[in-house]
Amino acid sequence: MTKTPSMRPAASGQDLEIAALCASHGMDPHDLVQVLRELQEARGWLPRDALAAVAAELKLPLSHVEGVAGFYRFFHQQPVGSYRILFSDNITDRMLGSAALMDDLCRRLRIAPGTMRDDGRVSVAPTSCTGLCDQGPAVLVNHHHVVTRLDAARIEQMAHLVDDGVPVTQWPAPWFVVEDHVQRADVLLGPQPAPGSAIAAARARGRQATLDEVKRSNLRGRGGAGFATGVKWELCRKARGSAHYVVCNADEGEPGTFKDRVLLARHADAIVEGMTVAAYVVGAKRGLVYLRGEYRYLLDGLRAVLQRRRGQNLLGAAIQGDEGFDFDIDIHVGAGAYVCGEESALIESLEGKRGTPRIRPPFPVEHGYLGQPTTVNNVETFCAATHVALHGGAWWARIGTPKSSGTKIHSVSGDCERPGLYEYPYGTRIGRILEDCGARDTQAVQVGGPSGLCVSAFEFGRRIAFEDVPTAGAFMIFNRSRDMFEVARNFARFFAHESCGFCTPCRVGTALVVKRMDKLAEGRGSRHDVEVLFELDKLMHAATHCGLGASACNPLRDTIAKFRPAYESRLKSLHFEPGFDLDAELSVARRMTGRDDPAAHLEASR
């Protein structure tokens, strides 16, 4: 018998709660990631019936909702405990003893890493870099409480607090202190302009003249790619669409990088001001900040800045009394996915999807958020744009080098006396940064994070610049007591863990690299394992869908070339192992990537 509306079963409390949550997001399916994040904050995990209720409210297929929930590592479709404790597993945290501290906590809590205790109270696991390399070891508790500067005493007390059921908000306040550690300030980290002054300067010039100043400055993106900011804005401005968007990429996921964290905490006004100037130039009325999930604890402060600026007539309708100049900003929080630092994957996530990078072209400036022209810039880039709008392009261009104008902020961590942020004009020697931070007996620096460049002591005279050593901001220091093989192995695990799984070359290739590195670490490898690693590097670099897979072997390539003894010491034999068939191994790798004609082995691998 067909049911009439009056015969439908009453909605459950869960259904009503989810309906209210979806309604608070305007029933917008593009807000799916935010809905799931807030639902999990309330529930602790995401049961299938709750996902089904979300799907029904947002009119989405359940398969889509489950696919999104399964993509992000901070979403859990199985219970994870009332306390979810995640240890940052970046190499600098490991150098400070994070692995032993995690083992100690697991022992005290009577739990194995990666599992939930039988009573459902707690789970403990490693996670990727949490952006706290200057004050590690660090953990995330329930994804939005950070505990810094862990030691044995804090671990012991943490175990008691968990066993006693003490709410995280009642844990010792000093544990949650996050220091900014600004060690050397220049333009971007120094005194900031008054809110609204850069907007006023842009309005006084006009849209085209402001764009001309940004182009004249030669400001290039600070997120790693280094694309000319003025050109990007111009392409977005000229692109046809029913709406234009400005997006701030605050998904600072590159291990060893934490500059954006400090800018978001200290200089949010400059970031928002730069976004507003960009909106004025390109004609956007809406902006979005994509905040990485690990920085969830910054959300309330950022929202307060936005609200204050609305009250100052610096956001919203008719900004500074300029009729027609309407622009406002929403904040979207990620859920743990390094690949979302890539701009097209970030846009997919903003649209409530899995963060899978898009095939380009078309580029976001033409076909971005909701299919409309979108400019995506990094946190540091928007800060720089604020200063350019205020002081002019020629002023900025006089700083740095002709090809790399302005200043660059470096996140310095590892073996040094004074970790933290150091801002220098482009063109500064690597050796100068090492001297200023108190590094001693340094053998290597990983510049730009795992996807960047590993430089040895012979290269410390090189300069930070797009034309020499480019960087996204990480500056990890390793003294001569460190094993560079283990550094590369940690980075290999990071890439394998963070592969989105979309393309086979990256999904399988990164896992094969880890397998070979583990074999070498166990003392079971041969010189031919090194050859296979070189071959995997070439195949992945040429065949992967996005930059993650293409750069996954950068640390491997650099450390083999510059620190070969670290690998040689692990070789079991200079001969083939019994049953080892190099050609067969390489054939598998070629089939895995779809390439049948790889180049000959590099001579250096012999």
C-alpha positions as CSV (number, residue, x, y, z in Angstrom):
1,M,0.0,0.0,0.0
2,T,1.3,3.4,-0.9
3,K,2.1,5.6,2.1
4,T,0.6,9.0,2.4
5,P,2.7,11.8,3.9
6,S,0.8,11.3,7.2
7,M,1.9,7.7,7.3
8,R,5.6,8.3,6.9
9,P,7.7,7.3,10.0
10,A,8.7,10.1,12.2
11,A,12.2,11.4,11.6
12,S,14.7,10.2,14.1
13,G,16.8,12.6,16.3
14,Q,19.8,11.8,14.1
15,D,17.9,12.7,10.9
16,L,16.7,15.9,12.4
17,E,20.2,16.8,13.5
18,I,21.6,16.1,10.0
19,A,18.8,18.0,8.4
20,A,19.6,21.0,10.5
21,L,23.3,20.7,9.7
22,C,22.7,20.5,6.0
23,A,20.2,23.4,6.2
24,S,22.9,25.5,7.9
25,H,24.9,25.0,4.7
26,G,22.0,26.0,2.5
27,M,21.5,22.4,1.3
28,D,24.5,23.0,-0.9
29,P,26.0,19.7,-2.1
30,H,29.3,21.6,-2.8
31,D,29.6,21.9,1.0
32,L,29.7,18.2,1.5
33,V,33.2,18.1,2.9
34,Q,32.3,20.8,5.5
35,V,29.0,18.9,6.4
36,L,30.9,15.7,7.0
37,R,33.6,17.4,9.0
38,E,31.1,19.1,11.3
39,L,29.1,15.9,11.6
40,Q,32.2,14.0,12.6
41,E,33.2,16.6,15.1
42,A,29.7,16.0,16.7
43,R,29.7,12.2,16.4
44,G,33.3,11.2,16.5
45,W,33.0,9.1,13.3
46,L,30.8,8.7,10.3
47,P,28.4,5.7,10.5
48,R,26.9,4.5,7.2
49,D,23.3,5.4,8.2
50,A,24.5,9.0,8.9
51,L,26.1,9.2,5.5
52,A,22.9,7.9,4.0
53,A,21.0,10.7,5.8
54,V,23.4,13.3,4.5
55,A,23.1,11.9,0.9
56,A,19.3,12.1,1.2
57,E,19.3,15.7,2.5
58,L,21.8,17.0,-0.2
59,K,20.2,14.9,-2.9
60,L,23.5,13.1,-3.7
61,P,24.1,9.4,-4.4
62,L,25.2,7.5,-1.3
63,S,28.1,6.2,-3.3
64,H,29.4,9.7,-3.8
65,V,29.1,10.6,-0.2
66,E,30.8,7.4,0.9
67,G,33.5,8.0,-1.7
68,V,34.3,11.4,-0.4
69,A,34.2,10.1,3.2
70,G,36.7,7.4,2.3
71,F,39.1,9.8,0.5
72,Y,40.2,12.1,3.3
73,R,42.3,10.6,6.1
74,F,40.6,12.6,8.8
75,F,37.2,11.1,8.1
76,H,36.5,7.8,9.8
77,Q,33.8,5.3,8.8
78,Q,34.6,3.1,11.7
79,P,34.9,4.1,15.4
80,V,38.3,5.5,16.4
81,G,37.7,6.2,20.1
82,S,36.8,9.2,22.2
83,Y,40.4,10.3,22.0
84,R,42.0,10.2,18.6
85,I,45.8,10.9,19.1
86,L,47.8,11.5,15.9
87,F,51.6,11.8,16.1
88,S,53.3,14.0,13.5
89,D,55.6,11.6,11.6
90,N,57.7,14.2,9.8
91,I,61.4,13.5,9.7
92,T,62.1,16.4,12.1
93,D,59.6,15.1,14.7
94,R,61.3,11.7,14.4
95,M,64.7,13.4,14.9
96,L,63.3,14.7,18.2
97,G,62.2,11.3,19.3
98,S,58.5,11.1,18.3
99,A,58.5,7.4,17.4
100,A,59.8,6.4,20.9
101,L,57.2,8.8,22.5
102,M,54.4,7.2,20.5
103,D,55.5,3.7,21.6
104,D,55.7,4.9,25.2
105,L,52.1,6.3,25.0
106,C,50.8,3.1,23.4
107,R,52.4,1.0,26.1
108,R,50.9,3.1,28.8
109,L,47.5,3.0,27.2
110,R,47.7,-0.7,26.5
111,I,47.1,-0.3,22.8
112,A,48.8,-1.1,19.5
113,P,49.5,1.8,17.1
114,G,46.8,2.2,14.4
115,T,44.1,0.4,16.5
116,M,41.3,1.4,18.9
117,R,41.4,0.1,22.4
118,D,38.9,-2.6,23.3
119,D,36.9,-0.2,25.5
120,G,36.5,2.3,22.7
121,R,38.3,5.0,24.7
122,V,41.3,5.8,22.5
123,S,43.3,5.2,19.3
124,V,46.8,6.3,18.5
125,A,48.5,6.5,15.1
126,P,51.1,8.4,13.1
127,T,50.1,11.1,10.6
128,S,51.8,13.3,8.1
129,C,53.5,16.6,9.1
130,T,51.3,18.8,11.2
131,G,53.1,22.1,10.5
132,L,54.7,22.4,13.9
133,C,58.3,21.4,13.0
134,D,59.8,24.2,15.0
135,Q,58.2,23.0,18.2
136,G,57.9,19.2,17.9
137,P,57.4,16.5,18.6
138,A,53.7,17.3,18.2
139,V,50.4,15.6,18.2
140,L,46.8,16.3,17.0
141,V,44.1,15.2,19.4
142,N,40.7,14.7,17.8
143,H,42.0,16.6,14.8
144,H,41.7,20.1,16.1
145,H,43.7,20.2,19.4
146,V,47.4,20.5,19.0
147,V,49.9,19.5,21.7
148,T,53.5,20.8,21.1
149,R,56.9,20.1,22.6
150,L,56.1,16.6,23.8
151,D,58.5,14.8,26.2
152,A,58.4,11.8,28.4
153,A,56.7,13.6,31.3
154,R,53.9,14.9,29.1
155,I,53.4,11.5,27.6
156,E,53.0,10.0,31.1
157,Q,50.5,12.6,32.1
158,M,48.6,12.3,28.9
159,A,48.1,8.6,29.4
160,H,46.6,9.3,32.9
161,L,44.3,12.0,31.5
162,V,43.0,9.6,28.9
163,D,42.5,6.8,31.3
164,D,40.7,9.1,33.7
165,G,38.4,10.5,30.9
166,V,39.5,14.1,31.3
167,P,38.1,16.2,28.4
168,V,40.8,17.5,26.1
169,T,39.7,21.1,26.8
170,Q,40.7,20.5,30.5
171,W,44.3,19.3,29.7
172,P,47.1,21.6,30.9
173,A,46.9,24.9,29.0
174,P,50.7,25.2,28.3
175,W,50.5,22.0,26.2
176,F,48.4,23.8,23.6
177,V,50.7,26.9,23.2
178,V,51.9,27.3,19.6
179,E,54.8,29.7,19.3
180,D,55.3,31.8,16.2
181,H,59.1,31.8,16.4
182,V,59.6,34.7,14.0
183,Q,63.4,34.9,14.0
184,R,64.1,37.3,11.1
185,A,61.4,39.6,9.8
186,D,61.4,41.7,6.6
187,V,58.5,43.0,4.6
188,L,56.0,40.3,5.1
189,L,56.7,39.4,8.7
190,G,57.4,43.0,9.8
191,P,55.1,45.9,10.7
192,Q,51.8,45.6,8.7
193,P,49.8,48.2,6.9
194,A,46.6,49.5,8.4
195,P,43.6,47.4,7.4
196,G,42.0,48.8,4.2
197,S,45.0,50.9,3.2
198,A,46.0,48.6,0.3
199,I,42.3,48.4,-0.9
200,A,42.1,52.2,-0.8
201,A,45.4,52.5,-2.8
202,A,44.0,50.0,-5.4
203,R,40.7,51.9,-5.7
204,A,42.6,55.1,-6.2
205,R,44.6,53.7,-9.1
206,G,41.7,51.7,-10.7
207,R,41.5,48.1,-11.7
208,Q,43.7,48.1,-14.7
209,A,46.4,50.3,-13.1
210,T,46.5,48.0,-10.1
211,L,46.9,45.0,-12.3
212,D,49.7,46.8,-14.1
213,E,51.5,47.4,-10.8
214,V,51.2,43.7,-9.8
215,K,52.6,42.7,-13.2
216,R,55.4,45.4,-12.9
217,S,56.4,43.9,-9.5
218,N,57.2,40.5,-11.1
219,L,55.5,38.9,-8.1
220,R,55.6,35.2,-8.5
221,G,53.6,32.6,-6.6
222,R,55.0,31.6,-3.3
223,G,53.5,28.1,-3.2
224,G,56.2,26.4,-5.2
225,A,55.2,26.7,-8.9
226,G,56.3,30.4,-9.2
227,F,53.7,31.4,-11.8
228,A,53.5,35.2,-12.4
229,T,50.7,36.5,-10.2
230,G,49.8,39.5,-12.4
231,V,49.5,37.2,-15.5
232,K,47.3,34.8,-13.5
233,W,45.0,37.6,-12.4
234,E,44.9,39.0,-16.0
235,L,43.9,35.7,-17.4
236,C,41.2,35.2,-14.9
237,R,39.9,38.8,-15.4
238,K,39.7,38.2,-19.2
239,A,38.1,34.8,-19.0
240,R,34.4,34.6,-19.7
241,G,32.0,33.4,-17.0
242,S,28.9,34.2,-15.0
243,A,31.0,34.7,-11.9
244,H,34.7,35.0,-11.0
245,Y,36.3,33.6,-7.8
246,V,39.3,34.3,-5.7
247,V,40.7,31.3,-3.7
248,C,43.4,31.3,-1.1
249,N,45.4,28.1,-0.9
250,A,46.0,27.7,2.9
251,D,46.5,23.9,2.6
252,E,50.2,24.0,3.7
253,G,50.9,20.3,3.6
254,E,54.5,20.1,2.4
255,P,56.5,18.5,5.3
256,G,58.8,21.0,7.0
257,T,56.7,24.1,6.0
258,F,54.9,26.2,8.6
259,K,55.2,29.8,7.3
260,D,51.5,30.0,6.3
261,R,50.5,28.8,9.8
262,V,52.2,31.9,11.3
263,L,50.9,34.3,8.6
264,L,47.3,33.0,9.3
265,A,47.8,33.5,13.0
266,R,49.6,36.9,13.0
267,H,48.8,38.6,9.7
268,A,45.3,37.4,8.6
269,D,44.4,41.0,7.7
270,A,47.1,41.1,5.1
271,I,46.0,37.8,3.6
272,V,42.3,39.0,3.4
273,E,43.4,42.4,2.1
274,G,45.4,40.7,-0.7
275,M,42.4,38.6,-1.6
276,T,40.2,41.7,-1.7
277,V,42.6,43.5,-4.0
278,A,42.6,40.4,-6.3
279,A,38.8,40.4,-6.3
280,Y,38.8,44.1,-7.2
281,V,41.1,43.4,-10.2
282,V,39.4,40.3,-11.5
283,G,35.9,41.2,-10.7
284,A,35.1,38.5,-8.1
285,K,32.3,38.8,-5.6
286,R,33.2,35.7,-3.6
287,G,36.4,34.3,-2.1
288,L,37.2,31.1,-0.4
289,V,40.0,30.2,2.0
290,Y,40.9,26.5,1.9
291,L,42.4,25.9,5.4
292,R,44.2,22.6,5.9
293,G,42.6,20.3,8.3
294,E,45.6,20.3,10.6
295,Y,45.1,24.0,11.1
296,R,41.5,23.6,12.3
297,Y,42.5,25.3,15.6
298,L,43.0,28.6,13.7
299,L,39.4,28.6,12.4
300,D,37.8,30.7,15.1
301,G,40.4,33.4,15.0
302,L,40.2,33.7,11.2
303,R,36.4,33.9,11.3
304,A,36.7,36.7,13.9
305,V,39.0,38.6,11.5
306,L,36.5,38.3,8.7
307,Q,33.7,39.5,10.9
308,R,35.7,42.5,12.1
309,R,36.5,43.5,8.6
310,R,32.8,43.2,7.6
311,G,32.1,45.7,10.4
312,Q,34.8,48.0,9.1
313,N,33.3,47.9,5.6
314,L,36.3,46.0,4.2
315,L,34.2,43.0,3.3
316,G,30.6,42.7,2.1
317,A,28.6,45.1,0.0
318,A,29.9,48.4,-1.3
319,I,33.4,48.0,0.2
320,Q,34.7,51.4,1.4
321,G,31.6,53.0,0.0
322,D,32.3,51.9,-3.6
323,E,29.0,50.9,-5.0
324,G,29.3,47.7,-7.0
325,F,32.5,46.6,-5.2
326,D,31.0,43.7,-3.3
327,F,33.2,40.8,-2.0
328,D,33.0,38.4,0.8
329,I,34.9,35.3,1.9
330,D,34.0,31.9,3.2
331,I,36.4,29.4,4.9
332,H,36.5,25.8,4.0
333,V,38.5,23.4,6.2
334,G,40.2,20.4,4.6
335,A,40.1,16.9,6.1
336,G,43.6,15.7,5.6
337,A,44.9,15.3,2.1
338,Y,48.3,16.5,0.9
339,V,47.2,16.3,-2.7
340,C,44.7,19.1,-2.1
341,G,47.6,21.5,-2.1
342,E,47.5,21.2,-5.9
343,E,45.1,23.9,-7.1
344,S,42.8,21.8,-9.2
345,A,42.5,19.1,-6.5
346,L,41.8,21.9,-4.0
347,I,39.0,23.1,-6.2
348,E,37.5,19.6,-6.4
349,S,37.5,19.5,-2.6
350,L,35.9,22.9,-2.4
351,E,33.1,21.5,-4.7
352,G,32.4,18.7,-2.2
353,K,34.3,16.0,-4.1
354,R,37.3,13.7,-3.7
355,G,40.5,15.8,-4.0
356,T,41.6,14.3,-7.3
357,P,43.7,16.7,-9.5
358,R,42.1,17.6,-12.8
359,I,43.5,17.2,-16.2
360,R,44.8,20.5,-17.5
361,P,44.0,22.4,-19.7
362,P,41.6,24.0,-19.0
363,F,43.3,25.8,-16.2
364,P,41.4,27.2,-13.1
365,V,41.7,30.8,-14.4
366,E,39.3,29.8,-17.2
367,H,37.4,26.8,-15.7
368,G,37.9,26.7,-11.9
369,Y,35.5,26.7,-9.0
370,L,32.0,25.7,-10.2
371,G,33.3,25.8,-13.7
372,Q,34.0,29.6,-13.5
373,P,37.2,31.7,-13.8
374,T,39.1,31.3,-10.6
375,T,42.5,32.7,-9.4
376,V,44.1,30.5,-6.8
377,N,47.1,32.0,-4.9
378,N,49.1,31.0,-1.9
379,V,48.8,32.6,1.6
380,E,52.2,34.3,1.3
381,T,51.4,35.5,-2.2
382,F,48.3,37.3,-1.1
383,C,50.3,38.9,1.7
384,A,52.9,40.1,-0.8
385,A,50.1,41.4,-3.1
386,T,48.8,43.6,-0.2
387,H,52.3,45.3,0.0
388,V,52.5,45.6,-3.8
389,A,49.1,47.3,-4.0
390,L,50.1,49.7,-1.3
391,H,53.7,50.6,-2.3
392,G,53.7,49.9,-6.0
393,G,55.3,47.3,-8.4
394,A,58.6,49.1,-8.8
395,W,59.2,49.1,-5.1
396,W,58.7,45.4,-4.8
397,A,60.8,44.7,-8.0
398,R,63.8,46.4,-6.4
399,I,63.9,43.8,-3.7
400,G,65.6,40.4,-4.5
401,T,66.8,39.6,-8.0
402,P,65.6,40.5,-11.5
403,K,64.0,37.1,-11.9
404,S,63.0,36.6,-8.3
405,S,61.6,39.8,-6.9
406,G,60.7,40.5,-3.3
407,T,61.3,38.5,-0.1
408,K,60.8,34.8,0.8
409,I,59.8,33.3,4.1
410,H,61.7,30.1,5.1
411,S,60.4,27.6,7.6
412,V,63.7,26.5,9.3
413,S,63.7,23.3,11.4
414,G,65.9,20.4,12.2
415,D,69.5,20.6,13.5
416,C,69.9,24.2,14.4
417,E,69.8,26.3,17.6
418,R,67.0,28.7,16.6
419,P,64.3,27.1,14.5
420,G,61.5,29.3,13.2
421,L,60.7,31.7,10.4
422,Y,63.4,33.6,8.5
423,E,62.5,36.1,5.9
424,Y,65.1,37.2,3.3
425,P,65.2,39.0,0.0
426,Y,65.5,36.5,-2.9
427,G,69.1,35.8,-3.8
428,T,70.2,35.0,-0.2
429,R,72.9,32.3,0.2
430,I,71.9,29.0,1.8
431,G,75.0,29.4,3.9
432,R,73.7,32.7,5.3
433,I,70.5,31.1,6.5
434,L,72.5,28.3,8.2
435,E,74.7,30.9,9.9
436,D,71.8,32.9,11.2
437,C,69.8,30.0,12.6
438,G,72.8,28.5,14.4
439,A,73.3,25.4,12.4
440,R,76.5,23.5,13.0
441,D,78.3,20.7,11.2
442,T,75.6,20.6,8.5
443,Q,75.8,17.9,5.8
444,A,72.5,18.6,4.0
445,V,69.5,20.9,3.7
446,Q,66.2,19.8,2.2
447,V,64.9,23.0,0.5
448,G,61.3,23.2,-0.4
449,G,60.2,20.0,1.4
450,P,60.4,16.4,0.1
451,S,59.3,17.5,-3.4
452,G,62.1,20.1,-3.5
453,L,65.9,19.9,-3.6
454,C,68.4,18.3,-1.2
455,V,71.6,20.3,-1.2
456,S,74.9,19.1,0.2
457,A,77.6,21.1,2.0
458,F,79.3,21.7,-1.3
459,E,76.3,23.7,-2.5
460,F,75.8,26.0,0.5
461,G,77.0,28.9,-1.7
462,R,74.0,28.6,-3.9
463,R,71.2,31.1,-3.6
464,I,67.5,30.9,-2.9
465,A,65.9,32.1,-6.2
466,F,63.7,30.8,-8.9
467,E,66.8,30.8,-11.2
468,D,68.9,28.8,-8.7
469,V,67.3,27.0,-5.8
470,P,63.5,27.5,-5.8
471,T,61.5,26.7,-2.7
472,A,57.9,26.5,-1.4
473,G,59.3,27.5,2.1
474,A,60.6,24.4,3.9
475,F,64.3,24.5,5.0
476,M,65.1,21.3,6.9
477,I,68.6,21.0,8.3
478,F,70.5,17.7,8.8
479,N,73.9,17.6,10.6
480,R,76.5,14.9,10.0
481,S,75.0,12.6,12.6
482,R,71.9,12.0,10.5
483,D,71.4,9.1,8.1
484,M,70.4,10.6,4.8
485,F,69.1,7.2,3.7
486,E,66.6,7.3,6.5
487,V,65.6,10.9,5.6
488,A,64.8,9.7,2.0
489,R,63.0,6.7,3.4
490,N,60.8,8.9,5.6
491,F,59.9,11.0,2.6
492,A,59.2,7.9,0.4
493,R,56.7,6.7,3.0
494,F,55.1,10.2,3.1
495,F,54.5,10.2,-0.7
496,A,53.1,6.6,-0.6
497,H,50.8,7.5,2.2
498,E,49.6,10.7,0.5
499,S,49.1,9.3,-3.0
500,C,45.4,10.0,-3.9
501,G,45.4,6.6,-5.7
502,F,43.9,8.0,-8.9
503,C,46.6,6.9,-11.3
504,T,48.4,3.5,-11.2
505,P,51.9,4.9,-11.7
506,C,51.8,6.9,-8.5
507,R,49.6,4.6,-6.5
508,V,51.8,1.5,-7.2
509,G,55.1,3.3,-7.9
510,T,55.3,5.0,-4.6
511,A,54.5,1.7,-2.8
512,L,57.2,-0.1,-4.8
513,V,59.7,2.6,-3.8
514,V,58.9,2.1,-0.1
515,K,59.2,-1.7,-0.6
516,R,62.7,-1.3,-2.1
517,M,63.8,1.2,0.6
518,D,62.6,-1.1,3.3
519,K,64.5,-4.0,1.7
520,L,67.7,-1.9,1.8
521,A,67.0,-0.8,5.4
522,E,66.8,-4.5,6.4
523,G,70.2,-5.2,4.8
524,R,68.7,-7.5,2.1
525,G,69.3,-5.2,-0.9
526,S,71.8,-5.3,-3.7
527,R,73.1,-2.7,-6.1
528,H,70.4,-3.7,-8.5
529,D,67.7,-2.6,-6.1
530,V,69.2,0.9,-6.4
531,E,69.0,0.5,-10.2
532,V,65.3,-0.4,-9.9
533,L,64.7,2.7,-7.8
534,F,66.3,4.8,-10.5
535,E,64.1,3.2,-13.1
536,L,61.0,3.8,-11.0
537,D,61.9,7.4,-10.6
538,K,62.1,7.9,-14.4
539,L,58.9,6.0,-15.1
540,M,56.9,7.9,-12.4
541,H,58.3,11.2,-13.4
542,A,57.1,10.7,-17.0
543,A,53.8,8.9,-16.4
544,T,52.0,10.2,-13.3
545,H,48.8,12.2,-13.4
546,C,50.0,15.1,-11.3
547,G,53.0,16.6,-9.7
548,L,52.9,14.4,-6.5
549,G,54.0,11.3,-8.4
550,A,56.4,13.2,-10.6
551,S,58.3,14.6,-7.6
552,A,57.9,11.6,-5.3
553,C,61.4,10.4,-6.0
554,N,63.2,13.7,-5.8
555,P,64.6,13.0,-2.4
556,L,65.7,9.5,-3.5
557,R,67.5,10.8,-6.6
558,D,69.3,13.6,-4.7
559,T,70.4,11.5,-1.7
560,I,71.7,8.6,-3.9
561,A,73.7,11.1,-6.0
562,K,75.0,13.1,-3.1
563,F,75.1,10.7,-0.2
564,R,75.8,7.4,-2.0
565,P,77.7,5.8,1.0
566,A,74.4,5.8,3.0
567,Y,73.0,3.4,0.4
568,E,76.2,1.5,-0.3
569,S,76.5,0.5,3.4
570,R,73.2,-1.3,3.1
571,L,73.9,-3.4,0.1
572,K,74.1,-7.0,0.9
573,S,76.0,-7.9,-2.3
574,L,77.3,-6.5,-5.5
575,H,75.8,-9.5,-7.3
576,F,72.2,-10.6,-8.1
577,E,70.4,-12.3,-5.3
578,P,69.3,-15.9,-6.0
579,G,66.2,-15.8,-8.1
580,F,66.5,-12.1,-8.8
581,D,65.6,-11.1,-12.3
582,L,66.3,-7.4,-12.9
583,D,64.7,-7.4,-16.4
584,A,61.6,-9.0,-15.0
585,E,61.4,-6.5,-12.2
586,L,61.8,-3.6,-14.6
587,S,59.2,-5.1,-17.0
588,V,56.7,-5.1,-14.2
589,A,57.4,-1.5,-13.5
590,R,57.1,-0.6,-17.2
591,R,53.7,-2.4,-17.4
592,M,52.6,-0.6,-14.2
593,T,53.2,2.8,-15.8
594,G,52.2,1.9,-19.3
595,R,55.7,2.6,-20.7
596,D,57.4,0.0,-22.9
597,D,60.6,1.8,-23.8
598,P,62.4,3.2,-20.7
599,A,65.8,4.7,-21.2
600,A,69.0,2.8,-20.2
601,H,69.9,2.8,-16.6
602,L,71.7,5.9,-15.3
603,E,75.5,5.3,-15.2
604,A,75.5,6.6,-11.6
605,S,73.5,3.6,-10.5
606,R,76.1,1.1,-11.4
